[in-house]
Amino acid sequence: MGHYTGPKARVNRRLKTTIYESNGCRKAADRHDAPPGMHTRPSKVSGYGIALAEKQKIKHYYGLSERQIRRLFAEAVRRPGNTGENLLLLCESRLDNVIRRAGMTVTRPQARQGVGHGHFLLNGRKADVASILVKPGDVIYVKGIGNLQTVYRDILSRGSEITAPFLSLDGPNLTIKVDRLPMPDEFSCPANVNLVVEFMSR
């Protein structure tokens, strides 16, 4: 199964946080603060349920399938250091996430779609796979096609600002440079990754 394509506002309501960033999702979640579905009486959430919800936050936030998050978790375990930080570092290093955090798009699904349609080049080469992991020194820029350049300039002109200090954005040239890898306090996903590690280590 690929990334989630269903009602995104329901995910925000279910997970009780802003996972999907579009205005429609935000407004729908604000109107209905309770989880979706029929409610007869409040039910206590188990520890398993809490940990599962944290894992779902990461999956939806970065647009991952179950297979992708399992693969990233296996890589995080192999790397030295804190497994949870390694997992989020891998997620933050995805090409679509870097484009979003540089302010080049409004949402991650928009960034993923742009990558999939071949709107971006990575170090001068076509990059149409959203899961590519970027490295320090990498340079991402929009293809030199008039219509594409207009689209992304318009997004930047509407006040989309850089949210990642490890990136440099050259707005006039529509270029993103990866200065370094993000630090743990610069990760943007609102999930308790320690619970996710415990859950996925079972």
C-alpha positions as CSV (number, residue, x, y, z in Angstrom):
1,M,0.0,0.0,0.0
2,G,1.3,3.5,-0.9
3,H,1.0,6.7,1.1
4,Y,-2.4,7.7,2.6
5,T,-4.8,9.3,0.1
6,G,-8.0,9.4,2.2
7,P,-9.7,12.2,4.2
8,K,-6.8,14.1,5.8
9,A,-8.8,16.1,8.3
10,R,-10.0,12.9,9.9
11,V,-6.3,12.0,10.6
12,N,-5.7,15.3,12.3
13,R,-8.8,14.7,14.5
14,R,-7.9,11.1,15.2
15,L,-4.3,11.9,16.2
16,K,-5.2,15.2,17.9
17,T,-2.5,17.2,16.2
18,T,-1.8,19.1,13.0
19,I,-0.4,16.4,10.7
20,Y,-1.8,17.6,7.4
21,E,-1.2,21.4,7.0
22,S,-3.7,22.5,4.4
23,N,-6.2,25.2,5.4
24,G,-9.1,22.9,4.8
25,C,-7.7,20.2,7.2
26,R,-6.9,22.8,9.9
27,K,-10.4,24.3,9.7
28,A,-12.1,20.9,9.8
29,A,-10.1,19.8,12.8
30,D,-10.9,23.1,14.6
31,R,-14.6,22.6,14.0
32,H,-14.6,19.0,15.3
33,D,-12.2,18.5,18.1
34,A,-13.4,15.0,18.9
35,P,-12.1,12.0,17.0
36,P,-14.1,10.9,14.0
37,G,-16.8,8.2,14.2
38,M,-19.7,7.4,16.6
39,H,-19.2,8.1,20.3
40,T,-21.2,6.4,23.0
41,R,-18.9,6.9,26.0
42,P,-15.3,7.7,26.5
43,S,-12.9,4.8,26.3
44,K,-9.5,4.4,27.9
45,V,-6.7,4.2,25.5
46,S,-4.2,1.4,26.2
47,G,-0.4,1.8,26.1
48,Y,-0.4,-0.1,22.9
49,G,-2.9,2.3,21.4
50,I,-0.9,5.4,22.5
51,A,2.3,4.0,21.0
52,L,0.5,3.0,17.8
53,A,-0.9,6.6,17.5
54,E,2.6,8.0,17.8
55,K,3.8,5.7,15.0
56,Q,0.9,6.8,12.8
57,K,1.9,10.4,13.4
58,I,5.3,9.7,11.8
59,K,3.8,7.8,8.9
60,H,1.3,10.4,8.0
61,Y,3.5,13.4,8.7
62,Y,6.2,12.2,6.3
63,G,3.9,10.4,3.9
64,L,5.4,6.9,4.6
65,S,3.9,3.5,3.9
66,E,4.3,0.8,6.5
67,R,7.0,-0.8,4.5
68,Q,8.9,2.4,4.2
69,I,8.8,3.2,8.0
70,R,9.9,-0.4,8.7
71,R,12.8,0.0,6.3
72,L,13.8,3.3,7.8
73,F,13.6,1.9,11.3
74,A,15.9,-1.0,10.4
75,E,18.4,1.5,9.1
76,A,18.1,3.6,12.3
77,V,18.8,0.5,14.4
78,R,21.9,-0.3,12.4
79,R,23.3,3.2,12.8
80,P,25.3,4.1,16.0
81,G,23.6,6.4,18.5
82,N,20.0,7.0,19.6
83,T,17.6,4.9,17.4
84,G,14.7,7.4,17.7
85,E,16.9,10.3,16.7
86,N,18.3,8.3,13.8
87,L,14.8,7.4,12.6
88,L,13.6,11.1,12.6
89,L,16.9,12.2,11.0
90,L,16.3,9.8,8.1
91,C,12.7,11.1,7.8
92,E,13.8,14.7,7.9
93,S,16.5,14.0,5.2
94,R,13.9,12.9,2.6
95,L,13.9,15.1,-0.5
96,D,10.2,16.0,-0.2
97,N,10.5,17.0,3.5
98,V,13.5,19.2,2.7
99,I,11.6,21.0,0.0
100,R,8.7,21.5,2.3
101,R,10.8,22.8,5.2
102,A,12.7,25.2,2.9
103,G,9.3,26.8,2.3
104,M,9.2,25.9,-1.4
105,T,5.8,24.3,-0.9
106,V,2.9,24.7,1.5
107,T,2.5,21.1,2.5
108,R,4.5,17.8,2.3
109,P,2.0,16.2,-0.1
110,Q,2.5,19.1,-2.4
111,A,6.2,18.7,-2.2
112,R,5.9,14.9,-2.9
113,Q,3.7,15.6,-5.9
114,G,6.2,18.1,-7.3
115,V,9.1,15.7,-6.9
116,G,7.1,12.9,-8.5
117,H,6.3,15.1,-11.5
118,G,9.9,15.9,-12.0
119,H,9.8,19.6,-11.0
120,F,13.1,19.5,-9.1
121,L,16.7,18.7,-9.8
122,L,19.2,17.4,-7.3
123,N,22.8,18.4,-7.9
124,G,21.9,19.0,-11.5
125,R,20.2,15.7,-12.1
126,K,16.6,14.7,-12.3
127,A,15.2,13.7,-9.0
128,D,11.6,12.2,-9.1
129,V,11.7,10.0,-6.1
130,A,10.5,11.7,-2.9
131,S,12.3,9.3,-0.6
132,I,15.8,10.2,-1.8
133,L,17.9,11.1,1.3
134,V,19.8,14.3,0.9
135,K,23.3,15.0,2.3
136,P,25.2,18.1,3.4
137,G,26.3,20.0,0.3
138,D,23.4,18.9,-1.9
139,V,21.7,21.5,-4.0
140,I,18.0,21.3,-5.0
141,Y,16.5,23.7,-7.5
142,V,13.4,24.0,-9.7
143,K,13.7,23.1,-13.3
144,G,14.2,26.1,-15.6
145,I,10.7,25.9,-17.1
146,G,8.7,29.1,-17.1
147,N,5.4,27.7,-15.8
148,L,7.1,25.8,-13.0
149,Q,9.2,28.7,-12.0
150,T,6.1,30.9,-11.8
151,V,4.3,28.4,-9.6
152,Y,7.1,28.1,-7.0
153,R,7.8,31.9,-7.1
154,D,4.1,32.5,-6.3
155,I,4.3,30.1,-3.3
156,L,7.3,31.9,-1.9
157,S,5.7,35.3,-2.5
158,R,2.7,34.4,-0.4
159,G,4.9,34.2,2.7
160,S,6.0,30.6,2.8
161,E,9.1,30.9,5.1
162,I,12.0,28.7,5.7
163,T,11.5,26.6,8.9
164,A,14.8,24.8,9.0
165,P,18.1,26.4,10.0
166,F,20.1,23.6,8.4
167,L,18.9,24.7,5.0
168,S,19.7,27.8,2.9
169,L,17.0,29.1,0.5
170,D,17.9,31.3,-2.5
171,G,14.4,32.6,-3.4
172,P,15.3,34.5,-6.5
173,N,17.0,31.5,-8.0
174,L,14.6,28.9,-6.5
175,T,17.5,27.0,-5.0
176,I,17.8,25.1,-1.7
177,K,21.2,24.1,-0.3
178,V,21.6,21.5,2.5
179,D,24.2,23.1,4.8
180,R,24.2,20.3,7.3
181,L,22.0,17.6,8.8
182,P,19.4,18.7,11.3
183,M,19.9,18.5,15.0
184,P,17.4,16.6,17.2
185,D,15.9,19.9,18.4
186,E,15.2,20.9,14.8
187,F,13.1,17.9,14.0
188,S,9.6,19.0,13.1
189,C,7.4,15.9,13.6
190,P,5.2,16.2,16.7
191,A,5.6,12.5,17.8
192,N,7.0,10.9,20.8
193,V,9.7,8.9,19.0
194,N,10.7,6.9,22.1
195,L,7.3,5.3,22.2
196,V,7.6,4.5,18.5
197,V,11.0,2.8,19.1
198,E,9.5,0.7,21.9
199,F,6.5,-0.2,19.7
200,M,8.5,-1.2,16.7
201,S,11.1,-3.1,18.7
202,R,8.5,-5.7,19.8
